[in-house]
């Protein structure tokens, strides 16, 4: 008899992580994977295209939660998820990353006596002003099994008192998706569609509340982008949150900063691979740029993914115009030639599969 396992996903960063899990669990007759899409990200650009690009099957359950404040969204996910888990009665729930769907799923399952497995466990920015950091800490506090993407996660969990036999360094599922789809992504016509005909260009992503909700901070970042765009054009697939804040603040963007609609997975991966530099506040983009060998300037004062700095191409640029421009100049004068962190080899899904079999079947 197959063991039912519920996989919870709801936001764009989750989808690249669940695809490799589904690829290894679906063919295994000992598992029955139940995919639950919370609907935290729900429109075509932020959800639908990713499912098609990554070959993710139609979810068995779609909660259609939509947007709202952190409290409203988390509460609504919990409210709608509970009857699904009561109906499906999974042996375990798998939550990935650090979004509201992650902590909501972990809370509901834990209170129902369902084992919680956290993929990408243990990452810490040590900055509790970040909603994602609260989600990470809360999820790990009630998880039963910890699948870790880099060594810092293992160290953090041990420091927090998690027994070593519950922590497994499996590698990075996002990189599994990248390696599987990179060849296809490079065939995308996104450069043609954006009229990028030749020459170097930079890629920008910006969405974190600390950066886009504070007009002073947003103004500093935009000033730095204007300066950098004098050296090379920038292309910015703009998150709806950023677009709304820029409009509300009355900010004007330089003509060499090209705003485009959010892109699907393959198109965005193509832009990353072809870019000369990436300026981002996204954790996942830090990881992808490291594997692609593209210089990355992280528009934050900290990162929960130190492997991208220790091994990779990432630099912390801060959020002030002067520090961002200084990091840009440094990257030009002293390029960082990174290497791939351990276990970011495209086999994380297989290692997760082996751990899940031991945890749910052999034990």
C-alpha positions as CSV (number, residue, x, y, z in Angstrom):
1,X,0.0,0.0,0.0
2,X,1.4,3.4,-1.0
3,X,2.3,5.9,1.7
4,X,0.4,9.2,1.2
5,X,2.7,12.3,1.4
6,X,1.3,15.8,1.0
7,X,3.6,18.4,-0.7
8,X,2.6,22.0,-0.1
9,X,3.5,24.8,-2.5
10,X,2.1,28.2,-3.0
11,X,4.6,30.8,-4.2
12,X,6.9,31.1,-7.1
13,X,10.1,30.1,-5.2
14,X,8.4,26.9,-4.1
15,X,7.7,25.5,-7.6
16,X,11.4,25.0,-8.6
17,X,11.9,22.9,-5.4
18,X,8.8,20.7,-5.6
19,X,9.3,19.7,-9.3
20,X,12.4,17.5,-8.5
21,X,10.6,16.0,-5.5
22,X,7.6,15.0,-7.7
23,X,10.0,13.6,-10.3
24,X,11.4,11.1,-7.8
25,X,8.3,10.4,-5.7
26,X,5.7,9.9,-8.5
27,X,7.3,6.9,-10.1
28,X,7.9,5.2,-6.7
29,X,4.9,2.8,-6.0
30,X,5.6,3.1,-2.3
31,X,4.6,6.7,-2.3
32,X,1.4,8.5,-3.2
33,X,2.3,12.2,-3.6
34,X,-0.5,14.6,-3.0
35,X,0.2,18.1,-4.4
36,X,-1.5,21.0,-2.6
37,X,-1.3,24.5,-4.2
38,X,-2.2,27.1,-1.7
39,X,-2.6,29.8,-4.3
40,X,-0.4,32.3,-2.4
41,X,0.9,33.2,-5.9
42,X,-2.0,32.7,-8.3
43,X,-1.7,34.6,-11.6
44,X,-0.4,33.3,-14.9
45,X,3.0,34.9,-14.7
46,X,3.7,34.0,-11.1
47,X,2.2,30.5,-11.1
48,X,0.6,29.0,-14.2
49,X,3.7,29.4,-16.5
50,X,6.0,27.9,-13.9
51,X,3.8,24.8,-13.7
52,X,4.0,24.3,-17.4
53,X,7.7,25.2,-17.7
54,X,8.7,22.8,-15.0
55,X,6.3,20.0,-16.0
56,X,4.5,20.0,-12.6
57,X,1.2,18.1,-12.8
58,X,-2.1,19.6,-11.9
59,X,-2.5,19.8,-8.1
60,X,-5.0,17.5,-6.5
61,X,-6.0,20.4,-4.3
62,X,-5.9,24.2,-5.1
63,X,-6.8,26.3,-2.0
64,X,-7.0,29.6,-4.0
65,X,-6.0,31.7,-1.1
66,X,-4.8,34.8,-3.0
67,X,-3.1,37.8,-1.6
68,X,-3.4,39.6,1.8
69,X,-1.3,40.7,4.7
70,X,1.1,38.1,6.2
71,X,-1.3,37.3,9.0
72,X,-4.4,37.1,6.7
73,X,-2.7,35.0,4.1
74,X,-1.2,32.6,6.7
75,X,-4.4,32.2,8.5
76,X,-6.4,31.6,5.4
77,X,-4.0,28.9,4.2
78,X,-4.3,27.2,7.6
79,X,-8.1,27.4,7.5
80,X,-8.4,25.9,4.0
81,X,-5.6,23.3,4.4
82,X,-6.9,21.6,7.6
83,X,-9.9,19.9,5.9
84,X,-7.7,18.8,3.0
85,X,-5.3,17.1,5.4
86,X,-8.2,15.6,7.4
87,X,-9.5,14.1,4.1
88,X,-6.2,12.8,2.8
89,X,-4.7,11.7,6.1
90,X,-1.1,11.8,4.9
91,X,1.7,10.1,6.8
92,X,3.8,13.3,6.4
93,X,3.7,16.7,4.9
94,X,6.6,18.2,3.0
95,X,7.0,22.0,3.1
96,X,9.7,23.8,1.2
97,X,11.5,27.1,1.6
98,X,10.4,30.0,3.7
99,X,7.1,31.6,2.4
100,X,3.8,31.9,4.2
101,X,2.6,28.6,2.7
102,X,5.6,26.9,4.4
103,X,4.9,27.9,7.9
104,X,1.1,27.6,7.6
105,X,1.4,24.0,6.3
106,X,3.8,23.1,9.1
107,X,1.6,24.6,11.8
108,X,-1.6,22.8,10.6
109,X,0.2,19.4,10.2
110,X,2.0,19.6,13.5
111,X,-1.3,20.4,15.4
112,X,-2.9,17.4,13.6
113,X,-0.2,15.0,14.6
114,X,1.2,14.7,11.0
115,X,5.0,14.6,10.6
116,X,6.5,17.7,9.1
117,X,9.4,17.5,6.7
118,X,11.1,20.8,5.9
119,X,13.1,21.1,2.7
120,X,15.7,23.8,2.7
121,X,15.8,23.7,6.5
122,X,18.2,25.6,8.7
123,X,18.9,28.6,6.6
124,X,19.3,31.8,8.7
125,X,19.9,35.5,7.9
126,X,19.8,36.3,11.6
127,X,17.6,39.3,10.7
128,X,14.2,38.9,12.3
129,X,12.9,42.0,10.5
130,X,12.5,39.7,7.4
131,X,9.2,37.8,7.4
132,X,11.0,34.9,5.7
133,X,13.3,34.6,8.7
134,X,10.3,34.2,11.1
135,X,8.8,31.6,8.8
136,X,12.1,29.7,8.7
137,X,12.6,29.7,12.5
138,X,8.9,28.8,13.2
139,X,8.9,26.0,10.7
140,X,12.1,24.4,11.9
141,X,10.9,24.6,15.5
142,X,8.0,22.2,14.7
143,X,9.5,20.0,12.0
144,X,10.4,16.3,12.4
145,X,12.9,15.9,9.6
146,X,15.3,18.5,8.1
147,X,16.5,18.3,4.5
148,X,19.3,20.8,4.2
149,X,20.7,22.5,1.1
150,X,24.1,23.8,2.4
151,X,26.4,23.2,5.3
152,X,25.4,26.4,7.1
153,X,21.9,25.0,7.5
154,X,23.2,21.9,9.2
155,X,25.4,24.0,11.6
156,X,22.5,26.3,12.5
157,X,20.2,23.5,13.3
158,X,22.7,21.7,15.5
159,X,23.3,25.0,17.3
160,X,19.5,25.3,17.9
161,X,19.5,21.8,19.5
162,X,18.1,19.7,16.6
163,X,19.4,16.1,16.9
164,X,22.0,15.3,14.3
165,X,20.2,12.2,13.1
166,X,17.2,14.2,12.0
167,X,19.4,16.5,9.8
168,X,20.3,15.4,6.3
169,X,22.5,17.5,3.9
170,X,20.9,16.6,0.5
171,X,21.8,19.6,-1.7
172,X,19.7,22.1,-3.5
173,X,16.5,21.2,-5.3
174,X,16.4,24.5,-7.1
175,X,19.7,23.5,-8.8
176,X,18.2,20.2,-9.8
177,X,15.5,22.2,-11.8
178,X,18.1,24.5,-13.2
179,X,20.4,21.7,-14.5
180,X,17.4,19.8,-15.9
181,X,16.0,22.8,-17.8
182,X,19.0,24.9,-18.7
183,X,19.5,23.6,-22.2
184,X,15.8,24.1,-23.0
185,X,15.9,27.6,-21.4
186,X,18.8,28.7,-23.6
187,X,16.6,28.1,-26.6
188,X,14.1,30.7,-25.4
189,X,13.4,33.6,-27.7
190,X,13.1,36.0,-24.7
191,X,16.1,38.1,-25.8
192,X,14.5,38.6,-29.2
193,X,11.2,39.4,-27.7
194,X,12.8,42.1,-25.4
195,X,14.9,43.4,-28.4
196,X,18.2,42.6,-26.7
197,X,20.1,42.4,-29.9
198,X,23.7,42.2,-28.6
199,X,26.1,43.5,-26.0
200,X,26.1,43.2,-22.3
201,X,23.1,43.8,-20.0
202,X,22.3,43.5,-16.4
203,X,19.3,41.7,-14.8
204,X,17.4,43.2,-11.8
205,X,14.9,41.5,-9.4
206,X,13.5,43.3,-6.4
207,X,10.6,42.4,-4.2
208,X,11.4,42.2,-0.5
209,X,9.2,44.4,1.7
210,X,12.3,46.0,3.4
211,X,13.5,47.2,0.1
212,X,10.3,48.2,-1.8
213,X,8.0,49.3,1.0
214,X,10.4,51.9,2.5
215,X,10.5,54.9,0.1
216,X,13.9,56.0,1.3
217,X,15.5,52.6,0.8
218,X,13.7,52.2,-2.6
219,X,15.0,55.6,-3.6
220,X,18.6,54.6,-2.7
221,X,18.4,51.4,-4.8
222,X,16.9,53.2,-7.8
223,X,19.6,55.8,-7.6
224,X,22.2,53.1,-7.8
225,X,20.5,51.4,-10.7
226,X,20.5,54.7,-12.6
227,X,24.2,55.0,-12.1
228,X,24.9,51.4,-13.1
229,X,22.6,51.7,-16.1
230,X,25.0,54.3,-17.5
231,X,27.5,51.5,-17.9
232,X,25.1,48.8,-19.3
233,X,21.4,48.5,-19.8
234,X,19.3,46.9,-17.1
235,X,16.3,44.6,-17.7
236,X,13.9,44.3,-14.8
237,X,11.1,41.7,-14.8
238,X,9.1,43.7,-12.2
239,X,7.3,42.1,-9.3
240,X,3.7,43.5,-8.9
241,X,4.7,44.7,-5.4
242,X,7.7,46.7,-6.7
243,X,5.6,48.2,-9.6
244,X,3.0,49.4,-7.1
245,X,5.5,51.0,-4.7
246,X,7.4,52.8,-7.5
247,X,4.2,54.2,-8.9
248,X,3.0,55.3,-5.4
249,X,6.4,57.0,-4.7
250,X,6.4,58.9,-8.0
251,X,9.8,57.5,-8.8
252,X,11.1,58.1,-12.4
253,X,13.3,55.4,-13.9
254,X,16.2,56.0,-16.4
255,X,15.4,55.0,-20.0
256,X,18.2,52.4,-19.9
257,X,16.3,50.6,-17.1
258,X,13.9,48.5,-19.1
259,X,10.8,47.3,-17.2
260,X,9.3,44.0,-18.4
261,X,6.4,41.8,-17.1
262,X,7.3,38.9,-14.8
263,X,8.7,36.0,-16.8
264,X,8.1,32.3,-16.8
265,X,10.8,30.0,-15.5
266,X,12.5,29.2,-18.8
267,X,12.6,32.8,-20.0
268,X,14.0,34.1,-16.7
269,X,16.6,31.4,-16.6
270,X,17.7,32.3,-20.1
271,X,18.1,35.9,-19.1
272,X,20.1,35.0,-16.0
273,X,22.4,32.8,-18.0
274,X,23.0,35.5,-20.7
275,X,23.4,38.5,-18.3
276,X,26.6,40.2,-17.4
277,X,25.5,40.8,-13.8
278,X,22.5,40.2,-11.6
279,X,21.2,42.6,-9.0
280,X,18.7,41.0,-6.7
281,X,17.3,40.6,-3.3
282,X,16.1,37.1,-4.0
283,X,17.6,34.1,-2.2
284,X,17.0,31.7,-5.0
285,X,18.5,34.0,-7.6
286,X,21.7,34.1,-5.5
287,X,21.9,30.3,-5.7
288,X,21.1,30.2,-9.5
289,X,23.7,32.9,-10.3
290,X,26.3,31.0,-8.4
291,X,25.7,27.8,-10.5
292,X,25.5,29.8,-13.7
293,X,28.8,31.6,-12.9
294,X,27.1,35.0,-13.3
295,X,28.3,37.8,-10.9
296,X,25.6,38.6,-8.4
297,X,25.1,41.7,-6.3
298,X,22.7,41.0,-3.5
299,X,20.8,44.2,-2.5
300,X,20.7,43.3,1.2
301,X,23.0,43.6,4.2
302,X,22.8,39.8,4.9
303,X,22.1,36.5,3.3
304,X,20.7,33.2,4.6
305,X,22.7,31.5,1.8
306,X,26.3,32.1,2.7
307,X,27.5,29.3,0.4
308,X,26.8,31.7,-2.5
309,X,29.5,34.0,-1.0
310,X,31.9,31.4,0.3
311,X,31.9,29.3,-2.9
312,X,30.0,31.3,-5.5
313,X,29.8,34.6,-7.3
314,X,27.7,36.5,-4.8
315,X,28.6,39.8,-3.1
316,X,26.5,41.6,-0.5
317,X,26.0,45.1,-1.9
318,X,23.8,46.6,0.9
319,X,20.9,48.8,0.2
320,X,22.4,52.3,0.0
321,X,23.3,53.8,-3.4
322,X,27.0,54.3,-2.4
323,X,27.5,50.7,-1.3
324,X,25.7,49.2,-4.3
325,X,27.7,51.3,-6.7
326,X,30.9,50.4,-4.9
327,X,30.1,46.7,-5.1
328,X,29.4,47.1,-8.8
329,X,32.8,48.8,-9.3
330,X,34.5,46.1,-7.3
331,X,32.9,43.4,-9.4
332,X,34.2,45.1,-12.5
333,X,37.7,45.6,-11.2
334,X,38.0,42.3,-9.3
335,X,35.7,39.7,-10.8
336,X,34.8,36.8,-8.6
337,X,35.2,33.4,-10.2
338,X,33.2,31.1,-8.1
339,X,32.8,27.3,-7.9
340,X,29.8,25.1,-7.2
341,X,28.9,24.4,-3.5
342,X,28.9,20.8,-2.4
343,X,25.9,18.7,-3.4
344,X,24.6,21.3,-5.8
345,X,25.0,18.7,-8.6
346,X,21.5,18.1,-9.8
347,X,21.0,15.0,-7.6
348,X,19.3,16.5,-4.6
349,X,16.0,15.0,-5.5
350,X,17.5,11.5,-5.5
351,X,19.1,12.1,-2.1
352,X,15.8,13.5,-0.7
353,X,14.1,10.3,-2.0
354,X,16.5,8.1,-0.2
355,X,16.1,10.0,3.1
356,X,12.3,9.9,2.7
357,X,12.3,6.1,2.2
358,X,14.4,5.6,5.3
359,X,12.2,8.0,7.4
360,X,8.8,6.8,6.2
361,X,9.3,3.2,5.1
362,X,12.4,1.6,6.6
363,X,11.9,3.1,10.1
